[in-house]
Amino acid sequence: MDKDRKYTEIDANEFPLSLAQSKFSPKRLYVAGSIPKATKDGTPLVGIAMVGTRRPSSSATELCRRLVFSLKGTNAVIVSGLAQGIDSLCHEAAIEAGLPTIAVLAQGLATHVEGSRGDLLERILDAGGAVISQFEPDVPAYKGNFIARNKIISGLCQATVIVQSKKKGGALLTAGFCTEEQKTLLAVPGNFDSEVAAGPNALLDSGKAEPIFIPESLRKLVGIQEPEALSLHGLPDTGCTLSEPARELFTQMRGFRKTIDDIERSTSLKTAELLAILTELEIAGLISTQDNFQFYFDGAF
């Protein structure tokens, strides 16, 4: 048991996001951490569920990161179930992107969450997110709890994204709850022969879900506000200036994801000069990288 974890009990009047209006709204919730309510300018937040298999493909980390980062700077809240695999990857990406995230548990908040999931739970709380459950604090994670947990995930959210899933699984149950309330259901298409693409492909083939062909289309599909665009012209207002080579490279590469080799082939820049420019652009907030190999120029998260 983790009886030292602080949590509060709330009723329907305090339920976050769209849960109070959902047919799956529980009688009460237990909450640890901070439930996000609005952006700094007062814009109401919108829950986006991102769920999938516990055993995703090797490309899942990058896939989840790009989907979540496409919502960076918006009024989105990333909601998932803290399971290993897709759920955890989406929570982690939200923390990295500076987006609020809510983890919905299939157990009570006073029970222990083991291993990497427990570490992630603490990171979510440290980042200002929330962990919630409808179960009494001491209730362990019984198998039957997960269906109720998935209903809460869907109930919180305006849209649900099935990232990767086998033909049967908990993510497809969440998809069913989403369509039952006539909310937006989205799925990422995958290879015909990929086991973890079987679920999304089946939803798309049946017409139950809309496809996400590129991450940047997600904002429009879920109907949330566009983020404030990064602008070369606005940089001086932040006290940041760029060299002319950095401005030229950003203008040329904006909207794309490139490796250092890609950029060298497209320009006359030498490696040392290129690395200096990339550092300059990263400090300015115009590009990001996770591995110092692939660089995301604004618009290609």
KELUMKOL-489683 format. One record per residue: z, y, x of N, C-alpha, C, CB in turn. Coordinates in steps of 0.02 Angstrom, whole numbers, plus 50000, padded with zeros to 5 digits. Glycine has a CB too. Layout:
ZYXZYXZYXZYX;...
This chain:
500004994050042500005000050000500005006350044500615000049953;499675011550019499685018050053500055022950009498955020550070;500705021950004501105026049958501205033149982501775022749947;501015034550045501095041350071500515045950050501145041250146;499975042950024499405047050003499605051149942498785042649988;499485057549945499665061949889499105061949838499795069149915;499285061449775498805061449721499125064549659498545054349706;498705066649613498945069549550498595066049493498835077249548;498895066249435498595063449374498335069249332499115059149334;497705068649308497425073949267497145070949202496865077749306;497095075249151496805072949088496105075849079497255074949028;495805074549022495095076249011494955083749019494885074048943;495445087849005495335095149010495205097249082495945098848983;495395093049130495315094849200494795090449236495975094249236;494455086149199493975081649231493415085649266493665076849179;493205083449324492695087249361491985085849336492735085449434;491535090449355490815089749343490685088149270490515084149388;490285083049255490095081749185490495076149153489365080149181;491035073949185491385068049162491705068949093491915066049211;491965074849079492305076049015491825075248956492615082949014;491175076548967490685076048914490355069148910490155081348924;490525064748956490205058248960490515053348911490245055449030;490115048748885490365043348842490805038548881489795039548809;490765038948949491155034548992491785038049017490745032249050;491955043648987492545047349008493175043248996492585054148971;493595042349048494215038449039494765042849007494465035649107;495325039748994495885043448965496205048049016496415038548937;496205045849080496515049849132496185048149199497295048549135;496305052449248496065051249316496635052649364495455055649333;496625049049419497075050449474496645053249531497475044049497;496875058749560496475062449608496855063649673496245069049579;496545061949729496805063949794496305068849825496925057749841;496555073949856496105078949886495945084649838495465075749908;495395087949852495205093949813494565092549774495115099949860;494605093249709494005092549668493615099049671494185090749594;493005098849697492595104949701492385107149631491985103949746;492385113749618492225116249551491625120849550492825119749523;491535124849603490985129649603490835131649675491165135849560;490255134549685490075137149751490455143749762489315138349757;490395146449822490745152649838490545158449793490625154549909;489915158249768489695163749724489815162149650488955165149734;490175156649636490365155049568489885150549530490445161249530;489355148249563488875143749530489195136949517488235142949574;489155134449455489455127849441489125122449483489375126149366;489515117549503489255112149544488965106549500489805109349588;488485102949529488135097649494488225091049533487385099349485;488455085849499488555079449531487905075549537489065075349493;487765073049598487195068749610487465062249638486685072149660;487385056849600487605050249623487085047249669487745045449563;487295044649726486855041049772487175034349787486725045149838;486855028949765487155022349769486655017249793487445020349701;486915011449813486465006149836486835000249865485985008849887;486464996049898486714989649924487224990549980486144985449948;487664985649987488134985550042487814983250107488724980950025;487224980250103486874977750162486174980750164486844969950162;486124987050183485484990550183485064988750244485594998050179;484464991550246484004990450302484224994550362483284992150282;483904993350418484074997050480483885004350475483714993850539;483435006050429483225013050421483655016850372482495013350399;484165013650343484545016750289484935022950310485025011750260;485205022850372485585028650395485155034950393485855027450465;484555034350419484095040050421483875041850350483485038450464;483745036850309483535038150240484065041950201483365031550205;484685039650205485225043050169485335050050195485875039050175;485285050750261485395057350291484865062350266485375056850367;484245060250264483715064850243483775066650169483035061650255;483965061750128484055063150057484625068150047484195056750018;485195066950079485765071350070485635078250100486395068250103;485335078350159485205084850192484685088950154484975083750263;484275085750113483805089650072484175093950021483315085050037;484805092350008485225096149960485685101149995485635091449918;485645101550060486075106050098485975113250075485945105350173;486525116750064486485123650043486405124649968485925126950077;486405119149929486335119649857487025118849824485845114349830;487025118549758487645117549721487765110249703487635121749657;487515105749745487585098549733488255095949760487015094749766;488515090949726489085086949749488845079749754489715087649701;488935076649811488725069749821489285065049797488545068349895;489115060749750489605056149720489385048949735489665057249643;489855044849758489705037849770490355033849768489345036949839;490305027349786490865022849775491245020449835490625017149739;491125023449894491485021849956491385014549978492215023249946;490885011149950490735004349974490395004750041490295000549922;490414999250078490034998950140489294999450124490184992450179;488895001550172488175002050161487975008850136487944996850114;487555008950084487255015150060487785020250039486785013750001;488295018050002488815022649978489125026450037489355018949939;489355022650086489695025850143489225030250182489975020550189;488605028150190488115032250227488005038950192487455028450235;487995038950126487885045150089488505049750093487715043650016;489105046850089489705050850098489705054050168490345046550088;489545050050218489545052550287489035058150296489405046850336;488445057350267487935062450273488145068850238487275060050243;488495068250182488745074150146489235078050189489065072250080;489695074450221490175077750265489805081450321490665072750295;489315078150351488935081250405488545087350381488455076250436;488285087050320487885092550292488305098150265487425089950238;488965097250262489395102350233489375102550158489205109050261;489175097050126489165096750053489805093350029488535092750028;490075095549972490665092149945490475085049923490955096149886;490945080449930490815073549909491425070649875490615069249970;491305066549825491825063149787491715055649792491825065449713;492245052049812492225044849814492615042149754492525042149881;492305037649717492615034549659492825027449677492135034549596;493465025949670493725019449691493805014649632494395020349726;493765008149648493885002949599494595000149607493364997249606;495045004249634495735002349645496165008649641495824998849714;496815007649638497265013349632497325017149698497945011049611;497505023449692497515027749751498105026449797497535034949729;498595022549775499155020949819499035014449857499795020349778;498465011149845498315004949880497955006449945497885000249836;497965001649990497675002650057496925001150056498024998150109;496545005550088495825004450097495725002750171495395010750075;495444996950185495434994450253494834996950293495434987050252;494924996450360494374997250407494015003850404493884991950397;493355003550414492955009650417492955013450351492235007950437;493035009850296493065013250231493695017450226493045008150173;494235014950252494855018850252494795025050296495435014550275;494475024250353494365030050397493935035250362494035027750463;493405032950328492965037550292493325041050236492355033750265;493765037450201494165040550148494555046550175494645035450116;494865045650233495255051150262494795056850284495665048550322;494215055250309493735060450328493505064550267493125057450364;493405061150212493215064650150493765069550130493085059650093;494385067350132494935071750115495005077550164495595067750112;494925076050228494975081250280494435086450273494945078050349;493845084350246493285088950238493325092950174492635085050240;493855091950135493935095750073493655092350012493615102450080;493485085950018493225082149962493785078849923492735076949985;493585074249878494075071049835493955063549830494065074149765;494485059849819494455052749804494795051749737494795048349861;494455048549690494725048049622494715040849598494325052549574;495125039449548495155032849517495435033449447495575027949560;495195029249403495485029049336496045023949331494955027449285;496155020149385496645014749385497335017149407496415009049430;497845014049380498525015649400498595014949476499035010949365;499015019049507499035019549580499105013049618499585023949600;499465008149591499595001949627499094996349610500284999549613;498584997649570498114992349549497634990649607497714994549487;497594984349628497134982349681496414982149655497324975549711;495954980949701495234981149684495014974449654494814982849746;495184973149591494944967149557494194967649545495314966149491;493864961849543493134961749534492924965449471492894954549530;493294964649416493104967949354493174975449354493524965249299;493514978249404493604985449407492964989149426494144987149458;492494985749458491914989149486491434991749432491544984549533;491394988149376490974990549321491244997149295490924985349264;491904997449285492215003649262492125009149313492975002649248;492185007449378492075012449431491365015249428492195009249500;490875010849416490175013049413490035017549353489705007049412;490385016349298490315020749240490565027749256490705017849180;491105028249294491365034749313490875038349359492055034049348;490585034749407490095037649452489535040849412489815032449501;489255036949364488705039549323488945045349279488415034049280;489545044549250489795049649205489905056349238490425047449174;490085056349301490185062549338489545066449350490515060949404;488975062949348488365065649379487815067349329488105060849428;487425072249348486845074249310486255069649324486655081549327;486245066649384485705062149404485985056749450485135066049438;485655051049449485835045449493485235043449534486105039349451;485355042449599484825040349645484985033349670484755045349705;484515028649658484585021849685484195021849751484305016349635;484565021549806484255022249872483955015649895484775024749924;484355010649901484125003849916484564999049877484145002349994;484254993849849484624988949810484234982549804484804991749741;484584977049803484254970649787484094970549713484714964649807;483764965149692483544964849622484124964849573483124958649611;484694962349596485304962649556485864965549598485494955549529;486284969449567486834972349605487164977949567486594974849672;487734980349594488114985549561487734992049552488734986849599;487284993549599486904999749594486464999749531486475000749656;486204993949514485774993549454486194994049390485384986949454;486824992049394487264993249337487375000749327487944989649346;487475004249383487545011549380486915014749351487705014549450;486345012149371485705014549344485685013649268485105010949377;485925007949245485935006749173486385011549135486144999649160;486965013049164487415017849132487095024849131488095018149169;486725026449183486375032949187485865033549131486035033749256;485445028449122484935028749070485245028349000484435023049079;485815024948994486145024548929486345031348903486765020048934;486495035948949486665042848929486065047448935487245045448972;485485044548946484855048348950484875053849004484695051548882;485185051949060485195056349117484615054649164485875055849154;484515058749215483965057649261484115051949309483815064049300;483665047049311483725041449357483145041649407483735034649318;483315041649471482825041949524482895035949570482905048549565;482355034049602482365028249647481885029549705482175021749610;482065026749763481655027449823481205021349829482095028249887;480545022149825480095016349831480145013149899479365018449817;480005006649902480025003149966479474997949971480694999849975;479454994550027478944989450039478994983749988479004986550110;478424981049969478414975649920478874969849939477704973049910;478874968050003479224962050026479934963450049478844958850082;480174969650042480844971250064481354969550010480894978750082;481844965450029482354963349981482754969349954482824958350012;482884974249998483294979949977482884985249940483624983050037;482234984149934481814988649893481664985549825481164990249930;481864979349815481704975849753481994979449692481954968649755;482614981749697482924985149641482584991749623483644986549657;482514996449671482165002649656481445001449631482145007049717;481084996849663480394995649642480364993049570480074990549688;480844988749551480844986149482480984991849432481384980649474;481444996349449481585002049405480965006549398482175006149432;480615007549453480015011749451479455008349412479785013249522;479375001849422478844998149388478944998049313478814990949415;479574997849292479734997649220479715004649188480414994549209;479655009849229479645016649204480335019449189479245016949143;480865015749208481535018249195481755023749243482035012449198;481445023749302481635028749353481015032549377481975025349413;481135038549401480615042549433480655041549509480685050149415;480085041749543480095040549616480265046749656479425037949638;480585045649712480675050949763480225049149821481445051549785;479665052549826479195050949879479365054549944478495052849857;479645060549939479865064249998480545067249983479345069750019;480995067450032481675069950019481695076949989482075069850082;481235081250013481245088249992481105089149917480755092250032;480825083949884480695084449812481325083249770480155079449792;481855080849803482455078949765482755084849728482975075949812;482775090749760483065096649727482735097949660483005102849772;482075097849660481705099249598481815093749546480955099949613;481825087549568481895081849522482575081949487481805075349558;483095084149521483765084149490483925090849457484295082549541;483475095749465483545102049429484105106449453483625100749359;484215106749519484735111049545484425116949582485215107249592;484835121949596484585128049626484315126749696485135133249628;483825130649716483555130249783484045133449832482865133649787;484125130549891484555133749941484235140049968484705128949998;484655144449993484395150450025484025148450089484965155450041;483395150250092482975148050147483185151250213482245149650133;483155147350266483265150150332482675154550349483355144550385;482805160250378482275165050390482325168050459482295170650337;481765168350493481745171750557481915179150549481065170950590;481685182050493481785189250482482525190850469481365191650423;482885185950442483585187250426484065185950483483785183150368;483825183050538484265181450593484625187450624483875177950646;484275193050634484625198850663485245200950624484155204650669;485235199850557485805201850516486415197550531485625201250442;486305191750560486855187250578487075188350650486655180050567;486745192950685486915194250754486565189650803487645193750764;486065185850778485705180950820484995183450832485705173950786;484775183050893484085184650911483765178750946484065190950956;483105178050938482735172650969482235175351019482385168450916;482115171351070481575173051117480905171951082481625168651181;480385175051108479725174351078479485167151079479235178851113;479575163351134479365156251133479725152251079479495153051200;480365153751067480735150151015480475151850946481485151751019;480315158150935480035160150871479365156850859479955167850868;478955156550910478285153450904478345145950889477875154550967;478795142550924478865135350913479125133950843479335132350965;479625137850821479885136750754479355137950701480495141250741;478965143150709478435144750662477915139050659478095151350680;477765136250716477265130850720477525124250690477075129750793;478175122850699478445116350680478835116350615478875113750735;478925122150585479345122550526479115117850471479355129750500;479605114250443479455109650389479315102550412478885112050350;479385101250478479235094650504479815091850544478595094850547;479805085250552480275081750596479875079450657480615075650559;480105081350716479725080050777480185077350832479365086350801;479915072850872480255070750933480045075450990480095063350952;480405075051045480225079151103479515077551126480715078151161;479345071051126478665069151146478145072051099478595061451147;478295072051034477825075050985477705082451001478105074350913;478255085951015478195093151027477815094451092478885096551029;477955090651144477615091551208476865090451200477895086751261;476675085551159475955084251149475615089951110475855077751112;476015093551070475725098851028475755105751060476085099150962;476095106251117476175112751150476045111951225476885115551137;476075117551260476005117451333476675117951367475545123151356;477215117051329477885117951356478095112051400478385118951300;478415113551456478695108451499479375106251471478775111051572;479605100351492480205097451463480815102051469480355090751495;480925104751528481515109051539481485115251494481565111151612;480895118251490480815124251448480905122451374480115127451459;480635116751354480685114551285481415113251265480275108251273;481785110051309482485108651294482885115051286482795104351350;482735120051326483075126451320482915129851253482875131151379;482295129351232482085132351168482415128651110481325132151161;482425122051114482735118151060483485119751054482635110651073;483815120651110484515122551109484595129351076484815122651180;484155133951092484175140651063484085140250986483615145051093;483625136250963483495135550892484075132050856482855131850880;484385127250890484945123750859485545128350852485135117650901;485675132450902486225137250898486115142150841486305141050965;485475143950830485305148650776485325145350707484605151450788;485395138750705485435135250641484765133850610485835139250594;484235134350649483555133350623483315126150630483075137950657;483635122250672483475115250677484125111250683483005113850739;484075104850671484655100450682484415093850710485045099250615;484855090350743484705083750770485335079550768484435084250842;485235073050758485795068550757485845064650823485735063650698;485275063750856485255059450914484935062750976484875053150898;484785069250971484455072851025483765069851041484885072951087;483495066350993482825063551001482355066050948482855055851000;482585065650885482185068450829482495075050808482155063450770;482075080050800482305086850782482025088750714482105092050836;482465091050670482285092950603482205100450599482805090450552;481595102750594481475109850586481565111450512480745111850611;481845117450498482025119450430481515116950378482085127050426;481765113350328481335110750276481175103450283480705114650275;481365100450339481205093350351481825089050355480805092650414;482385091150324482995087150325482875080650287483585091050295;
